[in-house]
Amino acid sequence: MPNQEPKRVLAVVTDLFFSVKLTEAAKRAGLALEFVTDSQEVLEKAKSKPSLIIFDLNFEKAHPVKLIVALKGDSHTKGISLIGYLSHIQVELKQQAQEAGCDMVLARSAFSQNMPQIFKRHSG
């Protein structure tokens, strides 16, 4: 049986400490994790159909809500699962992300707590 490439996850995240958590959880789930900080690069890399794209919705430089709209509006990338996280008090941003098409929006603490299960779901 040929070796299969691990499924890929893109992370649009800049927080170094959180990046370490993501890397460890992805490794345990057998996923290949790639960090992307440029909007155009996210759109390009999404064409290779990663199993999941994670957004820090507070990463304003990457314009996450606009990226979500673009990804869900493109027939080639609309099927990719998109998960965003933010501070639990950011109700308006959560609503914007959901309206843009983000499949799941979680408080950062809930995302962190559920990361192993989320990654496991997207690795199979």
N, CA, C and O of each residue as an XYZ file, in Angstrom:
496
protein
N       0.851     -1.185      0.000
C       0.000      0.000      0.000
C       0.893      1.243      0.000
O       1.775      1.366      0.850
N       0.676      2.165     -0.940
C       1.539      3.350     -1.018
C       1.334      4.285      0.167
O       0.239      4.394      0.720
N       2.409      4.949      0.533
C       2.305      5.942      1.602
C       1.483      7.115      1.134
O       1.688      7.632      0.035
N       0.549      7.536      1.970
C      -0.265      8.685      1.627
C       0.325      9.939      2.231
O       0.818      9.934      3.359
N       0.267     11.020      1.461
C       0.696     12.312      1.987
C      -0.257     12.695      3.120
O      -1.456     12.432      3.026
N       0.254     13.310      4.187
C      -0.672     13.758      5.234
C      -1.551     14.883      4.705
O      -1.133     15.684      3.869
N      -2.776     14.923      5.211
C      -3.665     16.014      4.815
C      -3.095     17.323      5.328
O      -2.420     17.367      6.357
N      -3.382     18.399      4.582
C      -2.804     19.697      4.903
C      -3.806     20.608      5.588
O      -5.010     20.555      5.336
N      -3.269     21.441      6.457
C      -4.035     22.484      7.127
C      -3.273     23.786      6.950
O      -2.058     23.839      7.144
N      -3.999     24.838      6.578
C      -3.397     26.171      6.525
C      -3.827     26.920      7.778
O      -4.978     26.817      8.201
N      -2.922     27.662      8.364
C      -3.230     28.463      9.553
C      -2.872     29.914      9.266
O      -1.714     30.241      9.006
N      -3.872     30.774      9.317
C      -3.682     32.206      9.099
C      -3.615     32.824     10.492
O      -4.591     33.368     11.008
N      -2.425     32.719     11.077
C      -2.206     33.012     12.492
C      -0.839     33.673     12.648
O       0.099     33.321     11.933
N      -0.712     34.627     13.576
C       0.601     35.228     13.825
C       1.110     35.015     15.245
O       2.305     35.170     15.494
N       0.238     34.665     16.172
C       0.621     34.502     17.571
C       1.577     33.317     17.719
O       1.193     32.166     17.513
N       2.812     33.615     18.075
C       3.851     32.593     18.158
C       3.522     31.495     19.179
O       3.720     30.313     18.898
N       3.027     31.875     20.351
C       2.703     30.877     21.371
C       1.580     29.960     20.912
O       1.628     28.750     21.135
N       0.573     30.534     20.273
C      -0.541     29.736     19.791
C      -0.095     28.869     18.611
O      -0.611     27.768     18.420
N       0.842     29.353     17.838
C       1.380     28.588     16.709
C       2.008     27.287     17.186
O       1.886     26.254     16.528
N       2.676     27.339     18.325
C       3.300     26.136     18.884
C       2.222     25.117     19.243
O       2.380     23.928     18.966
N       1.130     25.570     19.857
C       0.022     24.679     20.209
C      -0.572     24.034     18.958
O      -0.840     22.833     18.929
N      -0.770     24.853     17.930
C      -1.321     24.340     16.673
C      -0.394     23.293     16.063
O      -0.845     22.240     15.612
N       0.892     23.587     16.054
C       1.870     22.676     15.470
C       1.864     21.333     16.182
O       1.868     20.284     15.538
N       1.856     21.364     17.500
C       1.858     20.122     18.288
C       0.593     19.307     18.044
O       0.664     18.093     17.851
N      -0.561     19.965     18.052
C      -1.834     19.265     17.850
C      -1.914     18.679     16.443
O      -2.409     17.566     16.265
N      -1.435     19.411     15.448
C      -1.448     18.921     14.065
C      -0.536     17.701     13.931
O      -0.888     16.717     13.280
N       0.623     17.781     14.547
C       1.581     16.674     14.481
C       0.971     15.406     15.087
O       1.084     14.322     14.516
N       0.325     15.549     16.243
C      -0.308     14.401     16.898
C      -1.423     13.799     16.034
O      -1.655     12.591     16.070
N      -2.108     14.644     15.261
C      -3.202     14.170     14.410
C      -2.704     13.688     13.044
O      -3.490     13.205     12.229
N      -1.393     13.822     12.796
C      -0.840     13.380     11.524
C      -1.130     14.332     10.373
O      -1.184     13.912      9.217
N      -1.317     15.601     10.681
C      -1.593     16.615      9.663
C      -0.342     17.431      9.349
O       0.507     17.645     10.215
N      -0.242     17.876      8.117
C       0.830     18.791      7.724
C       0.286     20.204      7.885
O      -0.679     20.574      7.217
N       0.883     20.985      8.750
C       0.410     22.341      9.055
C       1.329     23.367      8.414
O       2.552     23.269      8.502
N       0.722     24.345      7.772
C       1.492     25.412      7.133
C       0.920     26.756      7.569
O      -0.288     26.982      7.500
N       1.801     27.641      8.016
C       1.378     28.982      8.424
C       1.483     29.929      7.245
O       2.482     29.938      6.526
N       0.444     30.723      7.054
C       0.398     31.676      5.949
C      -0.054     33.017      6.521
O      -1.037     33.079      7.260
N       0.655     34.082      6.183
C       0.302     35.389      6.750
C      -0.119     36.409      5.700
O      -0.525     37.519      6.044
N      -0.028     36.048      4.429
C      -0.370     36.967      3.353
C      -1.676     36.528      2.691
O      -1.830     35.359      2.335
N      -2.617     37.461      2.527
C      -3.938     37.145      1.969
C      -3.849     36.476      0.609
O      -4.511     35.467      0.363
N      -3.039     37.032     -0.269
C      -2.919     36.481     -1.626
C      -2.365     35.064     -1.589
O      -2.789     34.197     -2.353
N      -1.416     34.845     -0.692
C      -0.825     33.513     -0.555
C      -1.853     32.504     -0.044
O      -1.850     31.346     -0.459
N      -2.729     32.944      0.855
C      -3.796     32.061      1.352
C      -4.667     31.615      0.185
O      -4.968     30.429      0.049
N      -5.075     32.570     -0.662
C      -5.931     32.247     -1.805
C      -5.228     31.299     -2.771
O      -5.853     30.389     -3.316
N      -3.937     31.509     -2.982
C      -3.169     30.625     -3.867
C      -3.070     29.212     -3.299
O      -3.339     28.233     -3.995
N      -2.685     29.116     -2.037
C      -2.476     27.812     -1.410
C      -3.797     27.060     -1.214
O      -3.808     25.831     -1.150
N      -4.893     27.788     -1.120
C      -6.205     27.151     -0.962
C      -6.592     26.358     -2.205
O      -7.394     25.428     -2.123
N      -6.035     26.716     -3.337
C      -6.349     26.012     -4.585
C      -5.892     24.561     -4.551
O      -6.406     23.732     -5.303
N      -4.921     24.242     -3.676
C      -4.462     22.856     -3.547
C      -5.343     22.075     -2.574
O      -5.013     20.951     -2.194
N      -6.442     22.663     -2.180
C      -7.471     22.043     -1.354
C      -6.986     21.426     -0.030
O      -7.032     20.207      0.141
N      -6.525     22.262      0.896
C      -6.212     21.731      2.232
C      -7.511     21.234      2.879
O      -8.598     21.641      2.467
N      -7.413     20.383      3.856
C      -8.634     19.871      4.484
C      -9.257     20.899      5.428
O     -10.430     20.789      5.786
N      -8.469     21.896      5.828
C      -8.944     22.879      6.796
C      -8.101     24.149      6.696
O      -6.896     24.094      6.450
N      -8.757     25.292      6.891
C      -8.031     26.556      7.043
C      -8.498     27.170      8.358
O      -9.694     27.325      8.606
N      -7.527     27.511      9.186
C      -7.800     28.114     10.495
C      -7.470     29.599     10.423
O      -6.422     29.992      9.912
N      -8.382     30.417     10.943
C      -8.182     31.863     10.941
C      -8.184     32.415     12.348
O      -9.083     32.126     13.137
N      -7.175     33.212     12.664
C      -7.234     34.067     13.840
C      -8.011     35.288     13.340
O      -7.476     36.098     12.583
N      -9.244     35.415     13.754
C     -10.103     36.486     13.234
C      -9.642     37.875     13.663
O     -10.150     38.879     13.163
N      -8.684     37.938     14.584
C      -8.120     39.217     15.002
C      -6.858     39.592     14.224
O      -6.254     40.631     14.491
N      -6.462     38.770     13.283
C      -5.277     39.025     12.472
C      -5.695     39.963     11.333
O      -5.884     39.544     10.191
N      -5.832     41.253     11.691
C      -6.397     42.252     10.779
C      -5.607     42.413      9.487
O      -6.194     42.663      8.434
N      -4.295     42.274      9.551
C      -3.455     42.453      8.362
C      -3.828     41.459      7.254
O      -3.664     41.760      6.071
N      -4.319     40.296      7.628
C      -4.690     39.266      6.652
C      -6.136     39.428      6.158
O      -6.551     38.734      5.230
N      -6.888     40.321      6.761
C      -8.297     40.543      6.386
C      -9.084     39.227      6.366
O      -9.595     38.833      5.317
N      -9.185     38.547      7.509
C      -9.782     37.211      7.523
C     -11.230     37.152      7.019
O     -11.592     36.206      6.319
N     -12.053     38.130      7.355
C     -13.447     38.077      6.913
C     -13.523     38.188      5.387
O     -14.303     37.476      4.754
N     -12.725     39.068      4.799
C     -12.688     39.188      3.332
C     -12.172     37.895      2.700
O     -12.672     37.467      1.660
N     -11.178     37.277      3.328
C     -10.652     36.006      2.820
C     -11.722     34.918      2.854
O     -11.846     34.135      1.912
N     -12.486     34.871      3.931
C     -13.545     33.870      4.061
C     -14.572     34.051      2.945
O     -14.993     33.078      2.319
N     -14.971     35.296      2.699
C     -15.913     35.591      1.611
C     -15.340     35.116      0.278
O     -16.037     34.472     -0.506
N     -14.067     35.433      0.021
C     -13.431     35.051     -1.244
C     -13.351     33.525     -1.387
O     -13.626     32.988     -2.460
N     -12.980     32.833     -0.316
C     -12.844     31.376     -0.373
C     -14.194     30.694     -0.577
O     -14.296     29.748     -1.359
N     -15.212     31.155      0.105
C     -16.541     30.548     -0.020
C     -17.225     30.944     -1.325
O     -18.165     30.281     -1.762
N     -16.755     32.023     -1.944
C     -17.338     32.474     -3.196
C     -16.689     31.869     -4.430
O     -17.160     32.082     -5.547
N     -15.618     31.122     -4.240
C     -14.890     30.515     -5.351
C     -15.264     29.031     -5.437
O     -15.154     28.303     -4.450
N     -15.698     28.593     -6.596
C     -16.147     27.204     -6.753
C     -15.046     26.185     -6.444
O     -15.348     25.055     -6.062
N     -13.782     26.564     -6.602
C     -12.673     25.643     -6.346
C     -12.364     25.496     -4.856
O     -11.819     24.475     -4.438
N     -12.703     26.497     -4.057
C     -12.317     26.471     -2.639
C     -13.504     26.477     -1.676
O     -13.310     26.391     -0.464
N     -14.717     26.576     -2.193
C     -15.862     26.719     -1.280
C     -16.105     25.503     -0.391
O     -16.768     25.625      0.639
N     -15.583     24.329     -0.768
C     -15.789     23.134      0.033
C     -14.796     22.952      1.168
O     -14.948     22.035      1.975
N     -13.788     23.802      1.246
C     -12.778     23.691      2.305
C     -13.393     24.139      3.633
O     -14.069     25.166      3.696
N     -13.156     23.370      4.679
C     -13.642     23.750      6.008
C     -12.857     24.948      6.518
O     -11.627     24.971      6.459
N     -13.579     25.937      7.018
C     -12.960     27.138      7.573
C     -13.363     27.276      9.028
O     -14.548     27.251      9.360
N     -12.376     27.421      9.890
C     -12.629     27.619     11.317
C     -11.936     28.896     11.747
O     -10.758     29.105     11.457
N     -12.677     29.750     12.442
C     -12.108     30.977     12.966
C     -12.198     31.001     14.478
O     -13.107     30.421     15.071
N     -11.248     31.675     15.089
C     -11.325     31.853     16.540
C     -11.067     33.312     16.879
O     -10.408     34.039     16.135
N     -11.610     33.723     18.030
C     -11.526     35.108     18.478
C     -11.764     35.171     19.975
O     -11.978     34.145     20.621
N     -11.728     36.357     20.517
C     -12.034     36.548     21.929
C     -13.529     36.317     22.139
O     -14.339     36.681     21.287
N     -13.894     35.722     23.256
C     -15.306     35.395     23.501
C     -16.210     36.629     23.578
O     -17.431     36.503     23.485
N     -15.631     37.808     23.745
C     -16.463     39.015     23.851
C     -16.712     39.694     22.504
O     -17.422     40.697     22.440
N     -16.140     39.163     21.443
C     -16.247     39.797     20.127
C     -17.459     39.279     19.344
O     -17.313     38.631     18.307
N     -18.630     39.569     19.850
C     -19.883     39.071     19.282
C     -20.084     39.565     17.849
O     -20.504     38.799     16.982
N     -19.788     40.834     17.599
C     -19.998     41.400     16.271
C     -19.076     40.744     15.233
O     -19.516     40.416     14.131
N     -17.812     40.556     15.582
C     -16.863     39.920     14.667
C     -17.266     38.469     14.408
O     -17.137     37.974     13.288
N     -17.749     37.800     15.434
C     -18.211     36.417     15.274
C     -19.343     36.364     14.254
O     -19.356     35.501     13.376
N     -20.283     37.283     14.371
C     -21.413     37.328     13.452
C     -20.939     37.623     12.018
O     -21.424     37.013     11.064
N     -19.994     38.555     11.873
C     -19.458     38.884     10.541
C     -18.810     37.652      9.898
O     -19.015     37.383      8.715
N     -18.038     36.919     10.679
C     -17.352     35.732     10.157
C     -18.354     34.653      9.748
O     -18.186     33.998      8.719
N     -19.392     34.476     10.558
C     -20.415     33.482     10.229
C     -21.168     33.886      8.959
O     -21.431     33.050      8.094
N     -21.506     35.153      8.857
C     -22.205     35.635      7.667
C     -21.329     35.530      6.424
O     -21.838     35.339      5.320
N     -20.015     35.653      6.597
C     -19.076     35.546      5.486
C     -18.969     34.102      4.988
O     -18.547     33.860      3.858
N     -19.355     33.145      5.842
C     -19.318     31.742      5.442
C     -18.395     30.858      6.248
O     -18.196     29.694      5.900
N     -17.825     31.389      7.323
C     -16.941     30.582      8.170
C     -17.768     29.425      8.748
O     -18.831     29.642      9.331
N     -17.271     28.205      8.579
C     -18.028     27.031      8.988
C     -18.180     26.911     10.501
O     -19.193     26.413     10.990
N     -17.177     27.366     11.233
C     -17.226     27.305     12.688
C     -16.453     28.487     13.249
O     -15.324     28.755     12.837
N     -17.070     29.194     14.196
C     -16.400     30.310     14.868
C     -16.450     30.021     16.362
O     -17.522     29.862     16.945
N     -15.276     29.956     16.965
C     -15.171     29.611     18.381
C     -14.391     30.664     19.143
O     -13.554     31.374     18.585
N     -14.684     30.747     20.419
C     -13.839     31.546     21.305
C     -12.466     30.875     21.306
O     -12.362     29.653     21.200
N     -11.435     31.670     21.423
C     -10.069     31.134     21.385
C      -9.876     30.013     22.401
O      -9.235     29.006     22.100
N     -10.425     30.180     23.598
C     -10.271     29.156     24.636
C     -10.973     27.851     24.238
O     -10.444     26.765     24.479
N     -12.153     27.956     23.635
C     -12.883     26.756     23.196
C     -12.154     26.083     22.041
O     -12.084     24.856     21.979
N     -11.614     26.878     21.130
C     -10.855     26.308     20.016
C      -9.632     25.572     20.547
O      -9.336     24.453     20.127
N      -8.933     26.206     21.466
C      -7.741     25.610     22.055
C      -8.078     24.285     22.739
O      -7.360     23.297     22.588
N      -9.168     24.278     23.482
C      -9.587     23.087     24.214
C     -10.010     21.961     23.263
O      -9.759     20.789     23.545
N     -10.642     22.304     22.149
C     -11.159     21.310     21.210
C     -10.228     21.018     20.034
O     -10.564     20.229     19.151
N      -9.066     21.653     20.027
C      -8.128     21.505     18.915
C      -7.818     20.038     18.581
O      -7.850     19.682     17.403
N      -7.520     19.178     19.553
C      -7.204     17.787     19.199
C      -8.349     17.096     18.445
O      -8.107     16.383     17.472
N      -9.587     17.305     18.890
C     -10.735     16.685     18.230
C     -10.956     17.289     16.840
O     -11.274     16.570     15.893
N     -10.789     18.600     16.723
C     -10.972     19.265     15.430
C      -9.952     18.732     14.427
O     -10.306     18.405     13.294
N      -8.701     18.646     14.835
C      -7.653     18.167     13.940
C      -7.880     16.696     13.583
O      -7.691     16.296     12.434
N      -8.283     15.899     14.561
C      -8.526     14.487     14.303
C      -9.635     14.319     13.257
O      -9.541     13.463     12.377
N     -10.670     15.132     13.359
C     -11.787     15.085     12.420
C     -11.326     15.404     10.990
O     -11.837     14.834     10.026
N     -10.367     16.308     10.864
C      -9.913     16.724      9.538
C      -8.725     15.909      9.024
O      -8.241     16.149      7.918
N      -8.263     14.962      9.809
C      -7.115     14.157      9.368
C      -7.561     12.885      8.657
O      -6.788     12.283      7.913
N      -8.804     12.478      8.885
C      -9.271     11.205      8.350
C      -9.942     11.322      7.052
O     -10.383     10.318      6.493
